Amino acid sequence: MKRIYFDNAATTEISEEVLEAMMPYLREDFGNASSNHSFGKSAKVLLEDARDTISEFIGASPKEVFFTGGGTESNNFAIKGTALRFLGTDKNHIITSSTEHLAVIDTLKYLEKKFNFRVSFVKPDIDGRISAEKLRAYYTPQTFLVSVMHSNNETGIINNIKEITSDAYKNNIYVHTDSVQSIGKTYFNVKDLNVNFATLSAHKIYGPKGISALYIKDKTQTDKFMHGGKQERDMRGGTENIASIAGFKKAVEILNTDIKKDILHYSSLKNYLCSKLKQYYGDAVILNSAEGENSLPNIVNISFDRNKLDFDEEMLLIQLDLKGIAVSGGSACTSGTHQPSHVLLELGRDRLTALGSLRISFGRKNTTEETDIFMIALKDIIKEK
């Protein structure tokens, strides 16, 4: 049975070139970048070269890029670090959206519960986007941070971060954006967006897991989050993961060359799948992700009308997996909980519709032939009443 992987928004397969780039730093060049001998200096050179490569790719300065252990850590770094900076002042209000990744929502709920910060969770518009206008209504003199993701990890909906930052800066408010899903699927530039913080993660772009980066705009006031050393210009304690950083660097170098081709490939597959879904299911399929420029080209999120179709919401993912097809019902961080997607509930879907949703996310190696196999499997599982 052919196995098909349609869950690239959860993680991508590490590329062979990335793995090759990592191996020297797991073997002969294994030194600690903080050591002063030749082994350490070799690691330090790679560390700063990687910082140069990644910063250039997102339009930043090298001094504005800090390596972390994952996207969740980067989000915690940006939010908790900034909250700690303002702790004890009259600035105690943070605004976010109700459709953020749990790495943001849970972090903010913790600050709310333990440190009495006030957090406003703003609902999306009917199209799934978080508008600057809606956020503006929540601004107060006490607001110091807005955290809104660049693109939603479940629906792929892209927010107008540039408009949000333009509004926020008029009110002296910092902006953090979780851009993990956007890197490699959009032409992402931090200077153009004018954000204070942006989160990147290597394993979403064919790099290794356990390595991420946080962009912090120069002169942004935020506190150190990880203590225990002077690494990362005294902003993040802990020995840098040099082998994984080498992999991150190579993944970004490949993106520099292939991003246009990648986006065209993802868009082609998305358009093909959407047309097949409409052709077979008509108005009985509910598209939770947009098809145009306001949505990522690699994500298709769908639900089904239970009044017209016969299927078991809780068995849908398992049935597809038994046919060798890997998709998800939402964020990989909440999978296995048998809970409906909080994102789709916020978009107004009922519990069963949200529970029976599918997120199909394409990668470089996926093909239209695989999409056809997926549709055949889907037709066998979800049938007309």
BALOBA-1460 file (C-alpha; in Angstrom, 3 decimals):
// residues 385
<rec num="1" residu="m" x="0.000" y="0.000" z="0.000"/>
<rec num="2" residu="k" x="1.353" y="3.391" z="-0.999"/>
<rec num="3" residu="r" x="1.732" y="5.692" z="1.983"/>
<rec num="4" residu="i" x="0.796" y="9.328" z="1.370"/>
<rec num="5" residu="y" x="1.876" y="12.150" z="3.665"/>
<rec num="6" residu="f" x="-0.480" y="15.144" z="3.552"/>
<rec num="7" residu="d" x="0.419" y="16.599" z="6.973"/>
<rec num="8" residu="n" x="3.289" y="18.941" z="6.117"/>
<rec num="9" residu="a" x="1.870" y="21.730" z="8.283"/>
<rec num="10" residu="a" x="2.575" y="19.476" z="11.284"/>
<rec num="11" residu="t" x="6.132" y="18.779" z="10.182"/>
<rec num="12" residu="t" x="8.058" y="18.276" z="6.969"/>
<rec num="13" residu="e" x="10.451" y="15.492" z="6.056"/>
<rec num="14" residu="i" x="14.061" y="16.533" z="6.626"/>
<rec num="15" residu="s" x="15.756" y="16.911" z="3.242"/>
<rec num="16" residu="e" x="18.860" y="14.924" z="2.329"/>
<rec num="17" residu="e" x="20.857" y="18.114" z="1.762"/>
<rec num="18" residu="v" x="19.930" y="19.345" z="5.222"/>
<rec num="19" residu="l" x="20.942" y="16.046" z="6.815"/>
<rec num="20" residu="e" x="24.290" y="16.146" z="4.985"/>
<rec num="21" residu="a" x="24.900" y="19.699" z="6.197"/>
<rec num="22" residu="m" x="24.306" y="18.605" z="9.794"/>
<rec num="23" residu="m" x="26.558" y="15.537" z="9.882"/>
<rec num="24" residu="p" x="29.969" y="17.291" z="10.180"/>
<rec num="25" residu="y" x="28.724" y="19.084" z="13.315"/>
<rec num="26" residu="l" x="27.646" y="15.797" z="14.875"/>
<rec num="27" residu="r" x="31.030" y="14.231" z="14.174"/>
<rec num="28" residu="e" x="34.310" y="16.090" z="13.638"/>
<rec num="29" residu="d" x="33.148" y="19.691" z="14.259"/>
<rec num="30" residu="f" x="31.304" y="18.907" z="17.478"/>
<rec num="31" residu="g" x="32.679" y="21.778" z="19.569"/>
<rec num="32" residu="n" x="30.778" y="24.135" z="21.861"/>
<rec num="33" residu="a" x="30.408" y="27.564" z="20.221"/>
<rec num="34" residu="s" x="31.266" y="29.221" z="23.564"/>
<rec num="35" residu="s" x="34.670" y="27.463" z="23.807"/>
<rec num="36" residu="n" x="37.818" y="29.397" z="22.871"/>
<rec num="37" residu="h" x="39.761" y="26.570" z="21.214"/>
<rec num="38" residu="s" x="39.657" y="25.601" z="17.533"/>
<rec num="39" residu="f" x="36.736" y="23.174" z="17.979"/>
<rec num="40" residu="g" x="34.637" y="25.923" z="19.528"/>
<rec num="41" residu="k" x="35.699" y="28.509" z="16.967"/>
<rec num="42" residu="s" x="34.605" y="26.249" z="14.122"/>
<rec num="43" residu="a" x="31.154" y="25.937" z="15.715"/>
<rec num="44" residu="k" x="31.025" y="29.698" z="16.327"/>
<rec num="45" residu="v" x="31.732" y="30.440" z="12.660"/>
<rec num="46" residu="l" x="28.848" y="28.191" z="11.595"/>
<rec num="47" residu="l" x="26.571" y="29.761" z="14.212"/>
<rec num="48" residu="e" x="27.142" y="33.298" z="12.934"/>
<rec num="49" residu="d" x="27.039" y="32.238" z="9.277"/>
<rec num="50" residu="a" x="23.625" y="30.670" z="9.918"/>
<rec num="51" residu="r" x="22.451" y="33.827" z="11.657"/>
<rec num="52" residu="d" x="23.533" y="35.845" z="8.603"/>
<rec num="53" residu="t" x="21.720" y="33.495" z="6.204"/>
<rec num="54" residu="i" x="18.455" y="33.415" z="8.137"/>
<rec num="55" residu="s" x="18.396" y="37.139" z="8.906"/>
<rec num="56" residu="e" x="18.970" y="38.015" z="5.253"/>
<rec num="57" residu="f" x="16.158" y="35.680" z="4.179"/>
<rec num="58" residu="i" x="13.584" y="37.452" z="6.379"/>
<rec num="59" residu="g" x="14.945" y="40.965" z="5.834"/>
<rec num="60" residu="a" x="16.484" y="41.359" z="9.294"/>
<rec num="61" residu="s" x="19.891" y="42.257" z="10.697"/>
<rec num="62" residu="p" x="21.951" y="39.359" z="12.138"/>
<rec num="63" residu="k" x="21.869" y="40.951" z="15.600"/>
<rec num="64" residu="e" x="18.060" y="40.680" z="15.524"/>
<rec num="65" residu="v" x="17.961" y="36.872" z="15.167"/>
<rec num="66" residu="f" x="18.124" y="34.605" z="18.230"/>
<rec num="67" residu="f" x="18.186" y="30.797" z="18.092"/>
<rec num="68" residu="t" x="15.814" y="28.833" z="20.346"/>
<rec num="69" residu="g" x="14.714" y="25.239" z="20.862"/>
<rec num="70" residu="g" x="11.422" y="25.447" z="18.957"/>
<rec num="71" residu="g" x="8.540" y="27.619" z="17.813"/>
<rec num="72" residu="t" x="6.785" y="27.238" z="21.165"/>
<rec num="73" residu="e" x="9.868" y="28.502" z="22.984"/>
<rec num="74" residu="s" x="10.177" y="31.440" z="20.580"/>
<rec num="75" residu="n" x="6.559" y="32.431" z="21.236"/>
<rec num="76" residu="n" x="7.101" y="32.121" z="24.990"/>
<rec num="77" residu="f" x="10.310" y="34.148" z="24.696"/>
<rec num="78" residu="a" x="8.586" y="37.016" z="22.882"/>
<rec num="79" residu="i" x="5.462" y="37.124" z="25.043"/>
<rec num="80" residu="k" x="6.808" y="36.327" z="28.515"/>
<rec num="81" residu="g" x="9.999" y="38.299" z="27.955"/>
<rec num="82" residu="t" x="8.015" y="41.402" z="27.032"/>
<rec num="83" residu="a" x="5.497" y="40.876" z="29.843"/>
<rec num="84" residu="l" x="8.331" y="40.616" z="32.368"/>
<rec num="85" residu="r" x="9.767" y="43.869" z="31.055"/>
<rec num="86" residu="f" x="6.471" y="45.639" z="31.808"/>
<rec num="87" residu="l" x="5.688" y="43.764" z="35.032"/>
<rec num="88" residu="g" x="4.932" y="46.184" z="37.850"/>
<rec num="89" residu="t" x="4.165" y="49.100" z="35.531"/>
<rec num="90" residu="d" x="0.792" y="50.514" z="34.482"/>
<rec num="91" residu="k" x="1.157" y="48.573" z="31.192"/>
<rec num="92" residu="n" x="-0.659" y="45.321" z="31.909"/>
<rec num="93" residu="h" x="-2.841" y="44.609" z="28.858"/>
<rec num="94" residu="i" x="-2.183" y="42.223" z="25.946"/>
<rec num="95" residu="i" x="-4.388" y="41.662" z="22.892"/>
<rec num="96" residu="t" x="-4.444" y="38.466" z="20.849"/>
<rec num="97" residu="s" x="-6.859" y="36.481" z="18.699"/>
<rec num="98" residu="s" x="-9.011" y="33.570" z="19.810"/>
<rec num="99" residu="t" x="-7.662" y="31.483" z="16.888"/>
<rec num="100" residu="e" x="-3.970" y="31.542" z="17.831"/>
<rec num="101" residu="h" x="-1.851" y="28.429" z="18.272"/>
<rec num="102" residu="l" x="-1.906" y="27.104" z="21.840"/>
<rec num="103" residu="a" x="1.748" y="28.132" z="22.169"/>
<rec num="104" residu="v" x="0.376" y="31.680" z="22.317"/>
<rec num="105" residu="i" x="-3.016" y="31.124" z="23.970"/>
<rec num="106" residu="d" x="-1.708" y="28.966" z="26.834"/>
<rec num="107" residu="t" x="1.204" y="31.346" z="27.438"/>
<rec num="108" residu="l" x="-1.157" y="34.306" z="27.729"/>
<rec num="109" residu="k" x="-3.567" y="32.423" z="29.989"/>
<rec num="110" residu="y" x="-0.620" y="31.639" z="32.269"/>
<rec num="111" residu="l" x="0.340" y="35.328" z="32.454"/>
<rec num="112" residu="e" x="-3.279" y="36.190" z="33.132"/>
<rec num="113" residu="k" x="-3.615" y="33.671" z="35.959"/>
<rec num="114" residu="k" x="-0.216" y="33.974" z="37.643"/>
<rec num="115" residu="f" x="0.702" y="37.628" z="37.108"/>
<rec num="116" residu="n" x="-2.688" y="39.330" z="36.711"/>
<rec num="117" residu="f" x="-2.071" y="40.596" z="33.197"/>
<rec num="118" residu="r" x="-5.285" y="41.401" z="31.340"/>
<rec num="119" residu="v" x="-5.658" y="39.551" z="28.038"/>
<rec num="120" residu="s" x="-8.269" y="40.276" z="25.368"/>
<rec num="121" residu="f" x="-9.028" y="37.370" z="23.006"/>
<rec num="122" residu="v" x="-10.443" y="38.860" z="19.798"/>
<rec num="123" residu="k" x="-12.699" y="36.767" z="17.570"/>
<rec num="124" residu="p" x="-11.981" y="36.592" z="13.823"/>
<rec num="125" residu="d" x="-14.126" y="38.160" z="11.109"/>
<rec num="126" residu="i" x="-16.457" y="35.883" z="9.148"/>
<rec num="127" residu="d" x="-13.645" y="35.146" z="6.661"/>
<rec num="128" residu="g" x="-11.364" y="33.951" z="9.456"/>
<rec num="129" residu="r" x="-9.063" y="36.968" z="9.445"/>
<rec num="130" residu="i" x="-8.187" y="39.177" z="12.403"/>
<rec num="131" residu="s" x="-8.761" y="42.753" z="11.287"/>
<rec num="132" residu="a" x="-6.816" y="45.780" z="12.468"/>
<rec num="133" residu="e" x="-10.127" y="47.577" z="12.916"/>
<rec num="134" residu="k" x="-11.436" y="44.960" z="15.329"/>
<rec num="135" residu="l" x="-8.172" y="44.964" z="17.320"/>
<rec num="136" residu="r" x="-8.257" y="48.761" z="17.515"/>
<rec num="137" residu="a" x="-11.461" y="48.629" z="19.530"/>
<rec num="138" residu="y" x="-9.558" y="46.846" z="22.330"/>
<rec num="139" residu="y" x="-6.655" y="49.311" z="22.636"/>
<rec num="140" residu="t" x="-6.248" y="51.007" z="26.001"/>
<rec num="141" residu="p" x="-3.484" y="53.169" z="27.501"/>
<rec num="142" residu="q" x="-2.416" y="50.011" z="29.370"/>
<rec num="143" residu="t" x="-1.925" y="47.890" z="26.216"/>
<rec num="144" residu="f" x="1.722" y="47.056" z="25.489"/>
<rec num="145" residu="l" x="1.568" y="44.005" z="23.182"/>
<rec num="146" residu="v" x="-0.514" y="42.594" z="20.334"/>
<rec num="147" residu="s" x="0.141" y="38.961" z="19.331"/>
<rec num="148" residu="v" x="-1.490" y="37.871" z="16.059"/>
<rec num="149" residu="m" x="-0.252" y="35.020" z="13.869"/>
<rec num="150" residu="h" x="0.787" y="35.799" z="10.308"/>
<rec num="151" residu="s" x="-1.085" y="32.759" z="9.006"/>
<rec num="152" residu="n" x="-3.310" y="30.337" z="10.826"/>
<rec num="153" residu="n" x="-1.822" y="26.863" z="11.271"/>
<rec num="154" residu="e" x="-5.181" y="25.115" z="10.792"/>
<rec num="155" residu="t" x="-6.948" y="27.109" z="8.068"/>
<rec num="156" residu="g" x="-3.986" y="28.795" z="6.385"/>
<rec num="157" residu="i" x="-5.804" y="32.165" z="6.529"/>
<rec num="158" residu="i" x="-3.281" y="35.043" z="6.238"/>
<rec num="159" residu="n" x="-3.745" y="38.129" z="8.415"/>
<rec num="160" residu="n" x="-2.849" y="41.655" z="7.336"/>
<rec num="161" residu="i" x="-0.009" y="42.069" z="9.829"/>
<rec num="162" residu="k" x="1.315" y="45.207" z="8.123"/>
<rec num="163" residu="e" x="-1.973" y="47.007" z="8.765"/>
<rec num="164" residu="i" x="-2.033" y="45.740" z="12.346"/>
<rec num="165" residu="t" x="1.488" y="47.013" z="13.070"/>
<rec num="166" residu="s" x="0.746" y="50.378" z="11.484"/>
<rec num="167" residu="d" x="-2.171" y="50.786" z="13.875"/>
<rec num="168" residu="a" x="-0.334" y="49.429" z="16.910"/>
<rec num="169" residu="y" x="2.710" y="51.673" z="16.569"/>
<rec num="170" residu="k" x="0.516" y="54.780" z="16.570"/>
<rec num="171" residu="n" x="-0.427" y="53.652" z="20.076"/>
<rec num="172" residu="n" x="3.123" y="52.637" z="21.156"/>
<rec num="173" residu="i" x="2.196" y="48.952" z="21.209"/>
<rec num="174" residu="y" x="4.583" y="46.136" z="20.297"/>
<rec num="175" residu="v" x="3.515" y="43.457" z="17.794"/>
<rec num="176" residu="h" x="4.456" y="39.781" z="17.902"/>
<rec num="177" residu="t" x="3.550" y="37.444" z="15.046"/>
<rec num="178" residu="d" x="3.742" y="33.664" z="15.033"/>
<rec num="179" residu="s" x="4.960" y="33.178" z="11.457"/>
<rec num="180" residu="v" x="5.928" y="29.507" z="11.730"/>
<rec num="181" residu="q" x="3.564" y="28.361" z="8.952"/>
<rec num="182" residu="s" x="4.260" y="31.333" z="6.661"/>
<rec num="183" residu="i" x="7.994" y="30.868" z="6.136"/>
<rec num="184" residu="g" x="8.569" y="29.210" z="2.761"/>
<rec num="185" residu="k" x="4.933" y="29.600" z="1.695"/>
<rec num="186" residu="t" x="4.853" y="33.408" z="1.528"/>
<rec num="187" residu="y" x="7.411" y="36.092" z="0.725"/>
<rec num="188" residu="f" x="7.907" y="37.013" z="4.366"/>
<rec num="189" residu="n" x="9.872" y="40.152" z="5.284"/>
<rec num="190" residu="v" x="9.998" y="41.485" z="8.848"/>
<rec num="191" residu="k" x="10.982" y="44.998" z="7.815"/>
<rec num="192" residu="d" x="8.076" y="45.232" z="5.394"/>
<rec num="193" residu="l" x="5.676" y="43.985" z="8.095"/>
<rec num="194" residu="n" x="7.376" y="46.196" z="10.722"/>
<rec num="195" residu="v" x="6.833" y="43.699" z="13.556"/>
<rec num="196" residu="n" x="8.780" y="43.638" z="16.811"/>
<rec num="197" residu="f" x="8.847" y="39.834" z="17.052"/>
<rec num="198" residu="a" x="8.474" y="36.983" z="14.544"/>
<rec num="199" residu="t" x="8.738" y="33.238" z="15.156"/>
<rec num="200" residu="l" x="10.404" y="30.794" z="12.707"/>
<rec num="201" residu="s" x="10.809" y="27.026" z="12.925"/>
<rec num="202" residu="a" x="13.137" y="24.767" z="10.916"/>
<rec num="203" residu="h" x="11.006" y="21.619" z="10.878"/>
<rec num="204" residu="k" x="8.276" y="23.350" z="8.855"/>
<rec num="205" residu="i" x="10.744" y="24.019" z="6.014"/>
<rec num="206" residu="y" x="12.399" y="20.578" z="5.621"/>
<rec num="207" residu="g" x="14.878" y="21.207" z="8.426"/>
<rec num="208" residu="p" x="15.387" y="19.378" z="11.747"/>
<rec num="209" residu="k" x="13.066" y="19.485" z="14.751"/>
<rec num="210" residu="g" x="14.170" y="21.170" z="17.951"/>
<rec num="211" residu="i" x="15.583" y="24.335" z="16.399"/>
<rec num="212" residu="s" x="13.839" y="27.629" z="15.830"/>
<rec num="213" residu="a" x="14.551" y="31.335" z="15.781"/>
<rec num="214" residu="l" x="12.989" y="34.476" z="17.158"/>
<rec num="215" residu="y" x="13.333" y="37.792" z="15.367"/>
<rec num="216" residu="i" x="13.478" y="40.706" z="17.815"/>
<rec num="217" residu="k" x="13.469" y="44.140" z="16.238"/>
<rec num="218" residu="d" x="16.424" y="46.272" z="17.314"/>
<rec num="219" residu="k" x="15.738" y="48.426" z="20.378"/>
<rec num="220" residu="t" x="12.610" y="46.454" z="21.313"/>
<rec num="221" residu="q" x="12.486" y="46.228" z="25.096"/>
<rec num="222" residu="t" x="12.162" y="42.624" z="26.207"/>
<rec num="223" residu="d" x="13.702" y="40.578" z="28.999"/>
<rec num="224" residu="k" x="15.767" y="37.429" z="28.839"/>
<rec num="225" residu="f" x="13.546" y="34.356" z="29.044"/>
<rec num="226" residu="m" x="16.022" y="31.442" z="29.374"/>
<rec num="227" residu="h" x="18.660" y="31.964" z="32.065"/>
<rec num="228" residu="g" x="21.852" y="30.048" z="32.756"/>
<rec num="229" residu="g" x="24.443" y="31.472" z="30.404"/>
<rec num="230" residu="k" x="25.502" y="34.387" z="28.220"/>
<rec num="231" residu="q" x="24.737" y="32.708" z="24.894"/>
<rec num="232" residu="e" x="22.801" y="34.463" z="22.101"/>
<rec num="233" residu="r" x="24.201" y="37.849" z="23.118"/>
<rec num="234" residu="d" x="23.033" y="37.239" z="26.694"/>
<rec num="235" residu="m" x="19.406" y="36.851" z="25.601"/>
<rec num="236" residu="r" x="18.975" y="33.075" z="25.719"/>
<rec num="237" residu="g" x="20.999" y="30.874" z="28.055"/>
<rec num="238" residu="g" x="21.996" y="27.378" z="26.956"/>
<rec num="239" residu="t" x="24.502" y="25.768" z="24.603"/>
<rec num="240" residu="e" x="23.499" y="26.366" z="20.992"/>
<rec num="241" residu="n" x="22.393" y="23.312" z="19.003"/>
<rec num="242" residu="i" x="25.042" y="23.722" z="16.303"/>
<rec num="243" residu="a" x="24.232" y="20.648" z="14.209"/>
<rec num="244" residu="s" x="20.559" y="21.599" z="13.992"/>
<rec num="245" residu="i" x="21.457" y="25.229" z="13.312"/>
<rec num="246" residu="a" x="23.575" y="23.990" z="10.394"/>
<rec num="247" residu="g" x="20.482" y="22.146" z="9.148"/>
<rec num="248" residu="f" x="18.328" y="25.247" z="9.619"/>
<rec num="249" residu="k" x="20.845" y="27.249" z="7.586"/>
<rec num="250" residu="k" x="20.815" y="24.738" z="4.721"/>
<rec num="251" residu="a" x="16.993" y="24.593" z="4.728"/>
<rec num="252" residu="v" x="16.859" y="28.385" z="4.325"/>
<rec num="253" residu="e" x="19.496" y="28.313" z="1.582"/>
<rec num="254" residu="i" x="17.333" y="25.814" z="-0.326"/>
<rec num="255" residu="l" x="14.296" y="28.049" z="0.198"/>
<rec num="256" residu="n" x="16.210" y="30.985" z="-1.239"/>
<rec num="257" residu="t" x="16.521" y="29.031" z="-4.474"/>
<rec num="258" residu="d" x="13.239" y="27.119" z="-4.513"/>
<rec num="259" residu="i" x="10.593" y="29.303" z="-2.871"/>
<rec num="260" residu="k" x="8.964" y="30.468" z="-6.108"/>
<rec num="261" residu="k" x="8.839" y="26.902" z="-7.432"/>
<rec num="262" residu="d" x="7.538" y="25.631" z="-4.079"/>
<rec num="263" residu="i" x="4.701" y="28.160" z="-3.918"/>
<rec num="264" residu="l" x="3.620" y="27.385" z="-7.491"/>
<rec num="265" residu="h" x="3.680" y="23.652" z="-6.722"/>
<rec num="266" residu="y" x="1.618" y="24.022" z="-3.534"/>
<rec num="267" residu="s" x="-0.868" y="26.329" z="-5.272"/>
<rec num="268" residu="s" x="-1.315" y="23.895" z="-8.138"/>
<rec num="269" residu="l" x="-2.067" y="21.006" z="-5.777"/>
<rec num="270" residu="k" x="-4.425" y="23.122" z="-3.677"/>
<rec num="271" residu="n" x="-6.402" y="24.274" z="-6.718"/>
<rec num="272" residu="y" x="-6.548" y="20.709" z="-8.039"/>
<rec num="273" residu="l" x="-7.832" y="19.296" z="-4.749"/>
<rec num="274" residu="c" x="-10.414" y="22.060" z="-4.252"/>
<rec num="275" residu="s" x="-11.785" y="21.506" z="-7.746"/>
<rec num="276" residu="k" x="-12.024" y="17.731" z="-7.163"/>
<rec num="277" residu="l" x="-13.794" y="18.236" z="-3.828"/>
<rec num="278" residu="k" x="-16.373" y="20.562" z="-5.372"/>
<rec num="279" residu="q" x="-16.794" y="18.276" z="-8.357"/>
<rec num="280" residu="y" x="-17.642" y="15.293" z="-6.183"/>
<rec num="281" residu="y" x="-19.275" y="16.781" z="-3.068"/>
<rec num="282" residu="g" x="-20.626" y="20.105" z="-4.381"/>
<rec num="283" residu="d" x="-22.037" y="22.287" z="-1.609"/>
<rec num="284" residu="a" x="-21.828" y="19.385" z="0.864"/>
<rec num="285" residu="v" x="-18.125" y="20.172" z="1.393"/>
<rec num="286" residu="i" x="-17.328" y="23.189" z="3.566"/>
<rec num="287" residu="l" x="-14.070" y="25.002" z="2.780"/>
<rec num="288" residu="n" x="-12.636" y="26.379" z="6.023"/>
<rec num="289" residu="s" x="-9.615" y="27.808" z="4.177"/>
<rec num="290" residu="a" x="-9.725" y="30.482" z="1.479"/>
<rec num="291" residu="e" x="-8.604" y="29.740" z="-2.082"/>
<rec num="292" residu="g" x="-7.030" y="33.088" z="-3.017"/>
<rec num="293" residu="e" x="-4.111" y="35.216" z="-1.927"/>
<rec num="294" residu="n" x="-5.453" y="35.549" z="1.638"/>
<rec num="295" residu="s" x="-4.593" y="31.929" z="2.415"/>
<rec num="296" residu="l" x="-1.451" y="29.804" z="2.414"/>
<rec num="297" residu="p" x="-0.970" y="27.864" z="-0.849"/>
<rec num="298" residu="n" x="-0.264" y="24.541" z="0.883"/>
<rec num="299" residu="i" x="-3.208" y="24.192" z="3.293"/>
<rec num="300" residu="v" x="-6.742" y="23.002" z="2.523"/>
<rec num="301" residu="n" x="-9.061" y="22.711" z="5.524"/>
<rec num="302" residu="i" x="-12.455" y="21.123" z="4.952"/>
<rec num="303" residu="s" x="-15.549" y="19.983" z="6.832"/>
<rec num="304" residu="f" x="-18.621" y="18.125" z="5.578"/>
<rec num="305" residu="d" x="-22.354" y="18.749" z="5.787"/>
<rec num="306" residu="r" x="-23.718" y="15.971" z="8.000"/>
<rec num="307" residu="n" x="-27.231" y="16.585" z="6.692"/>
<rec num="308" residu="k" x="-26.146" y="15.461" z="3.221"/>
<rec num="309" residu="l" x="-23.281" y="13.052" z="3.890"/>
<rec num="310" residu="d" x="-22.855" y="9.910" z="5.966"/>
<rec num="311" residu="f" x="-19.622" y="9.463" z="7.964"/>
<rec num="312" residu="d" x="-18.222" y="9.065" z="11.473"/>
<rec num="313" residu="e" x="-16.451" y="12.249" z="12.591"/>
<rec num="314" residu="e" x="-14.344" y="10.536" z="15.233"/>
<rec num="315" residu="m" x="-13.197" y="7.732" z="12.908"/>
<rec num="316" residu="l" x="-12.412" y="9.831" z="9.845"/>
<rec num="317" residu="l" x="-8.685" y="10.313" z="10.489"/>
<rec num="318" residu="i" x="-8.249" y="6.686" z="11.533"/>
<rec num="319" residu="q" x="-10.029" y="5.399" z="8.431"/>
<rec num="320" residu="l" x="-7.789" y="7.493" z="6.182"/>
<rec num="321" residu="d" x="-4.707" y="6.347" z="8.077"/>
<rec num="322" residu="l" x="-5.738" y="2.720" z="7.560"/>
<rec num="323" residu="k" x="-5.732" y="3.481" z="3.841"/>
<rec num="324" residu="g" x="-2.171" y="4.816" z="4.144"/>
<rec num="325" residu="i" x="-3.056" y="8.533" z="4.048"/>
<rec num="326" residu="a" x="-1.799" y="10.922" z="6.730"/>
<rec num="327" residu="v" x="-3.809" y="14.098" z="7.284"/>
<rec num="328" residu="s" x="-4.792" y="15.916" z="10.474"/>
<rec num="329" residu="g" x="-7.900" y="17.306" z="12.074"/>
<rec num="330" residu="g" x="-6.177" y="20.537" z="13.058"/>
<rec num="331" residu="s" x="-3.024" y="21.421" z="14.952"/>
<rec num="332" residu="a" x="-0.646" y="18.523" z="15.637"/>
<rec num="333" residu="c" x="-0.225" y="19.956" z="19.147"/>
<rec num="334" residu="t" x="-3.838" y="19.053" z="20.005"/>
<rec num="335" residu="s" x="-4.209" y="15.822" z="18.036"/>
<rec num="336" residu="g" x="-5.289" y="12.713" z="19.921"/>
<rec num="337" residu="t" x="-7.486" y="14.712" z="22.298"/>
<rec num="338" residu="h" x="-10.766" y="13.906" z="20.456"/>
<rec num="339" residu="q" x="-11.695" y="17.542" z="20.864"/>
<rec num="340" residu="p" x="-13.020" y="19.771" z="18.075"/>
<rec num="341" residu="s" x="-10.709" y="22.422" z="16.686"/>
<rec num="342" residu="h" x="-10.952" y="25.626" z="18.748"/>
<rec num="343" residu="v" x="-10.139" y="27.547" z="15.565"/>
<rec num="344" residu="l" x="-13.172" y="26.195" z="13.701"/>
<rec num="345" residu="l" x="-15.418" y="26.714" z="16.719"/>
<rec num="346" residu="e" x="-14.335" y="30.354" z="16.734"/>
<rec num="347" residu="l" x="-15.225" y="30.531" z="13.040"/>
<rec num="348" residu="g" x="-18.785" y="29.529" z="13.955"/>
<rec num="349" residu="r" x="-18.708" y="25.837" z="13.080"/>
<rec num="350" residu="d" x="-20.734" y="23.583" z="15.364"/>
<rec num="351" residu="r" x="-18.963" y="20.990" z="17.498"/>
<rec num="352" residu="l" x="-19.530" y="17.981" z="15.213"/>
<rec num="353" residu="t" x="-18.578" y="19.914" z="12.064"/>
<rec num="354" residu="a" x="-15.376" y="21.075" z="13.751"/>
<rec num="355" residu="l" x="-14.669" y="17.571" z="15.036"/>
<rec num="356" residu="g" x="-14.996" y="16.118" z="11.534"/>
<rec num="357" residu="s" x="-12.691" y="18.602" z="9.837"/>
<rec num="358" residu="l" x="-9.635" y="17.609" z="7.805"/>
<rec num="359" residu="r" x="-6.487" y="19.645" z="7.248"/>
<rec num="360" residu="i" x="-4.618" y="18.583" z="4.129"/>
<rec num="361" residu="s" x="-1.208" y="20.257" z="3.895"/>
<rec num="362" residu="f" x="1.017" y="19.725" z="0.878"/>
<rec num="363" residu="g" x="4.782" y="19.374" z="0.647"/>
<rec num="364" residu="r" x="7.428" y="19.402" z="-2.062"/>
<rec num="365" residu="k" x="7.126" y="15.702" z="-2.862"/>
<rec num="366" residu="n" x="3.328" y="15.514" z="-3.117"/>
<rec num="367" residu="t" x="1.708" y="14.943" z="-6.511"/>
<rec num="368" residu="t" x="-1.658" y="15.182" z="-8.250"/>
<rec num="369" residu="e" x="-1.639" y="11.368" z="-8.434"/>
<rec num="370" residu="e" x="-1.546" y="11.254" z="-4.624"/>
<rec num="371" residu="t" x="-4.420" y="13.738" z="-4.542"/>
<rec num="372" residu="d" x="-6.438" y="11.409" z="-6.782"/>
<rec num="373" residu="i" x="-5.735" y="8.495" z="-4.429"/>
<rec num="374" residu="f" x="-6.856" y="10.654" z="-1.507"/>
<rec num="375" residu="m" x="-10.129" y="11.494" z="-3.278"/>
<rec num="376" residu="i" x="-10.821" y="7.819" z="-4.008"/>
<rec num="377" residu="a" x="-10.263" y="7.021" z="-0.311"/>
<rec num="378" residu="l" x="-12.469" y="9.906" z="0.762"/>
<rec num="379" residu="k" x="-15.291" y="8.794" z="-1.541"/>
<rec num="380" residu="d" x="-15.113" y="5.344" z="0.023"/>
<rec num="381" residu="i" x="-15.430" y="6.780" z="3.557"/>
<rec num="382" residu="i" x="-17.780" y="9.760" z="3.118"/>
<rec num="383" residu="k" x="-20.867" y="8.909" z="1.118"/>
<rec num="384" residu="e" x="-24.123" y="10.578" z="0.226"/>
<rec num="385" residu="k" x="-27.092" y="9.740" z="2.420"/>
